[in-house]
């Protein structure tokens, strides 16, 4: 039997015996006796560490089998603090912390010895190192948990004792295992060493250690050599199903890798290392960017079981900061070369873009949790708040994404129709991030001048909106490449609907006080293109088969009859009718926002397009007719266009709709309600950008159905009540009784 097995068996027997004693509810005198026995054992183990270190320095380590004694002693004392803490043995806990003389004195002396391979095989040396790291990690954890970190850092493990051991231990690991870091049988040892680094670099109670690391460039590079392979290993693990991940892997493990890379002790040298390797020979920097984006894109939106909201929010904040930093490095590298194509191959560019788009889609979740993290910091320690840093990181991510998209557009974007869904998801995510960015801006205003806060908000708002519109350019370029397959067209139609609805929500969100500061009339061309692209996709499918499944891909079962009818009558699937009605409503909001001095030509184009593709009932809407009249007056006066150019075709279209004025019909309200009821939120002025899910009825996360008609769906109670007041109460009964919804 190996030494490890003997030690484990001995400790198991002791632990079981102690557990039986404590389970029998011993009296206070017996508990005190056990506590004293623990203290006595801790003193002996501490003295053993000092004695063994002296043996090593005398050069007798091999004869005395020091490494075997060290291994057994560390293994025996590693879990005792945890056991003592569970049973309230406070004296024992403090005494057992002194056992760290085993690694800090004997272990350090052993690793400094010329006979560095003491212990025989590589496996035995690794086991000895593991036992030391295990003891130190547990001791640091329990010191933090029971509030003894100050004594631990000042008396037992000050920087001049702990940091040399850590440097030697990581160097020993490199010597023993070379390039196999981040995988294999030594992964557990690396996890323990990372935990020690995490406490030193990130936990405020070890700030004296972090200060010492900041002054030691050599140690910084050694620790980064440990953390970066583990970063890659975490990224790989997060791509696997939960049941296939390494046993040591958990979200806490990711936290302990990511947070030190954003802390003051290791963050700056880490970024400097990236900058130094981001030129032509950029494999290191590119792989770091890949790993960070993969972790970011793979993060769950909600806190998983076994974690806490505080820890989860902190991880999201740190990941946002980390991705923002690596994005800045990559952007500067591309700018320095003045061309993405000269820096990366086609395959590398496509891979980076795919990873980054997946990460962009996680921005709403990242910012939502970052807001929670900043709010918690503001309540605990206001000086720790850094909303401006997080806003800047978000901006850096978006800027890199925009740079890559724009250069891909210049290279004619080799993607196919399947990528339309990806582009749409990225555009929707950028818009849905706006409320959380505004919340962060509000927190930033607490610590900076109002002008600076407004600068944060304006810059990020401009970036998010510009990037979402840049998405439409990419979609257009793909759309011009040729007809899609039936499967791609179905996915593209729903994705375009989702983006169109998000744009509408963004307009309504920005129009409501307090406004996000968006010139939302500039979003109208995006709405128009979304609708045009969706109409193109649907018309190609409908041309082949008017009632094909692809043309109704987003219709609910009860909507099938209505979808077929609309294809036969107007060749418009259900989602196009809903998009048209929502677009007209959004254009009316822009037209009514006189304080923004909207470009009436944009309003007119959006209205005409909605009327051309929407239900006939739109033409009789008094608000639509009023807006058309106002636009016509300004167009004829030459005041409607920001460019000053008059579009004859637009003028003719507006005039035609005015001349074909349709009187209101009894069923108009019901017809519009049917179109709105196919949306995930039937309230056309829904401003809920934070909602997630599909665009069709019942697909929104947390959506609820009208309790009376059982047809209309809403994203929440607020929209349900607002739509009831806006007119749903007048059509609710008829909508529920209708056969074609």
Order of alpha helices (4+ residues) and beta strands (2+ residues): alpha-alpha-alpha-alpha-alpha-alpha-alpha-alpha-alpha-alpha-alpha-alpha-alpha-alpha-alpha-alpha-alpha-alpha-alpha-alpha-alpha-alpha-alpha-alpha-alpha-alpha-alpha-alpha-alpha-alpha-alpha-beta-beta-alpha-alpha
